[in-house]
Amino acid sequence: MSDKKQNVILMVLGGITVLLLIFFLVLRVQSVKAQHELAKSEDKIEKVQNAYEKKKDDVSKKVYYYVSENGDAKTKPIGRQYVGTQTLNTRANTLFKIIYTYSNSNDYTNRKSKASNLVTTDVLNKQDIFGNKKNASVVDSLGIESSFDSANAYLSEYKGNELKGMVIVKYSIVNMAGTKEGTKTFNVTYDMNQNKFTAIDVIN
């Protein structure tokens, strides 16, 4: 075979190789683009689903709140149970997050002022809930830090504008010895007219 033919064959093979490389490159780009578009589509679907679930939840809440005030003998107690539980749980999480969040004596002492719009004076003065100056000094001397984890409220009675129930609080305490997780249970009474806890008693 002459050199001329060999050169032609090499050029043809080189051209084919280049075309194949371009072809695979285009396929790769299209594949990446398709994956990107799929990811965007999935993200849009997830956002739509989340929006739908939120809307459904909002509608459900409105229905329960309406039924709690305007329902008949069968539906009104169901609505009141839902509203009472939601209210107690929301307010309990707000309050106990304040009570169980501190990292020094100032934080510990300032919990009372932060919680003053959530509880009555009687509750605010309970030392087994908010402690005292001696407790505050121990926080600094032992390097104690507390972080709130969760509060779950369980409604037992909804009479008039008063809610009664139990709240289970989970928290974490850090000191020089390490970290310890804790759980406290409280009996609580909440007045929906005052928007305050009127009684909080430690069970364990």
Secondary structure, 3 states (H helix, E strand, C coil): CCHHHHHHHHHHHHHHHHHHHHHHHHHHHHHHHHHHHHHHHHHHHHHHHHHHHHHHHHHHHHHHHHHHHHCCCCHHHHHHHHHHHHHHHHHHHHHHHHHCCECCHHHHHHHHHHHCCCECHHHHCCHHHHCCHHHHHHHHHCCCEEEEEEEEEEEEEEECCEEEEEEEEEEEEEECCEEEEEEEEEEEEEECCCCEEEEEEECC
